[in-house]
Amino acid sequence: MNLDQSMRRFDAWNQPPTGGTQDVFYSRKSIVPLPMMERAEGIWFWDESGKSYIDASSGPMVSALGHGNPRVIDAIARQGRKLDYAYTLVARNRLNLDYASRLADMAGPGFERVSLCSGGSEAIDNALKFARQYALALGQPTRRRVISLEPSYHGATIGTLAAGGNVALHPFLDGFATRADLVPAPFAYRLPEGETPESYAALCARALERKIEELGPENVLAFLIEPVGGISSGAVVPPPSYFKAIREICTRHGLFLIFDEVLCGAGRSGKFITAHHWPKALPDIIVQAKGIGAGYAPLGAMWVSRALADPLAEIAGFDFSYSYNANPMACAAGLAVLDEFERLDLCANAATRGAQLRAGLEALQQRYPIIGDVRGMGLLLAVELVADPVTKASLPAEFQATSRLRIHGLEHGIMLYARASAGGRFGQWFLLAPPLTVTAAEIEEILSRTDKALRDLSRDAAVAGYLA
Ligand SMILES: Cc1ncc(COP(=O)(O)O)c(C=O)c1O
């Protein structure tokens, strides 16, 4: 299917019968024709015509176990028949206790208390509300500013959109929600003249300190970051020195350091808790979602220390609840997902298969000048697309490289997750993050199909005269 055909198909979809699919609401100008999926198993999907596709990104880094896991599905059904729902402000349920205890044990000392909710945005919102309530309880009511990275994404509620760092959203947010203050993300690929990734990361840490001083430490509540970048920065991994520096700065100024592991957590980095890669720079709050529910249940979690949670519970309580907090069926799913993590040793598999995938992508980089950079950690890898690998110049926005890549991917039976985030201002990339259950043979199949999609994209770019 070429671009014209896919445009026509999309136009046809824009006049659906009553109802319509969810994508009618999204991406009005998207040229990518989304297949209508019928079933899925493991890393594979099949559409209504019977064509197969590899899920190369676990959806948006959600389906950590792949699709159709019978153990998880059975656990949910069993729990549903026993106790389907129990609201946390009127009743306790054993599944809540078991699941929170298990998550706390996995995070270790400093993260003994776990609050559950239904997804990443809710969990980030919880982390900010917890920090704010704590500041109030301590008699520090002026601590209300949140600092985050530019670019960054922390969720889609009004509060979490405002906590993220996407300047394209400023007209939407201005006067509507209080925006976070932004400091530069420690990118490592396109650096200012004379900087190394280490020296630039040190500069970014200093920018945090300057921002805190500018706002007045007494006014700053939290520094919110993804320890390994997601879609907004393309799997950026800051050097260990950056974590050491930001930990020290947050401690010195009395700020909460919050790690948003919604996307990079739950084993994708090679460790269940991403923060464990930097044990000397642990945050005050960890947030996960996506992979902990693995697509089987909407789950989000916030970890804090007993030392923070228990006194707050005494003084003020953490007063914000959602109807679906810690509901038994979601917790049963979460527990079964953790069982599968253990049974299949998925964190180790993420590290091993991640190394295999990375090596394959680096080999593709040698063949395709359109690949400027391969980066990431474990099974969270990003491939940056460029017009010229020497100057690192981006492809022009009108070429729609990420959408074209997705179309070519679909033609070759692979769903690629790519978005020109922040309007492509920081570059354009796609993420490869298959389910953590992926086998060595499946990694080779992902590489082979990605190879074909990149070949077709390179041909389009050459024909359009965009390649150096
Ligand atoms: C880093 C990060 N934080 C928060 C969220 C929001 O999670 P959810 O979509 O589950 O609300 C996302 C979702 O993509 C994310 O990538």
The ligand as a MOL file (V3000), in Angstrom:
LIG
                    3D

  0  0  0     0  0            999 V3000
M  V30 BEGIN CTAB
M  V30 COUNTS 16 16 0 0 0
M  V30 BEGIN ATOM
M  V30 1 C 6.7130 7.9510 31.1980 0
M  V30 2 C 5.2290 7.8730 31.2650 0
M  V30 3 N 4.5930 8.3270 32.3540 0
M  V30 4 C 3.2510 8.2720 32.4630 0
M  V30 5 C 2.4840 7.7500 31.4480 0
M  V30 6 C 0.9800 7.7070 31.5800 0
M  V30 7 O 0.5740 6.3910 31.7200 0
M  V30 8 P -0.9230 5.9460 31.3540 0
M  V30 9 O -1.0340 6.0510 29.8610 0
M  V30 10 O -1.0050 4.5450 31.8750 0
M  V30 11 O -1.8430 6.8530 32.0680 0
M  V30 12 C 3.1040 7.2720 30.2980 0
M  V30 13 C 2.3100 6.7220 29.1920 0
M  V30 14 O 2.7630 6.5830 28.0790 0
M  V30 15 C 4.5150 7.3330 30.1880 0
M  V30 16 O 5.1620 6.8980 29.1050 0
M  V30 END ATOM
M  V30 BEGIN BOND
M  V30 1 1 1 2
M  V30 2 1 2 3
M  V30 3 2 2 15
M  V30 4 2 3 4
M  V30 5 1 4 5
M  V30 6 1 5 6
M  V30 7 2 5 12
M  V30 8 1 6 7
M  V30 9 1 7 8
M  V30 10 2 8 9
M  V30 11 1 8 10
M  V30 12 1 8 11
M  V30 13 1 12 13
M  V30 14 1 12 15
M  V30 15 2 13 14
M  V30 16 1 15 16
M  V30 END BOND
M  V30 END CTAB
M  END
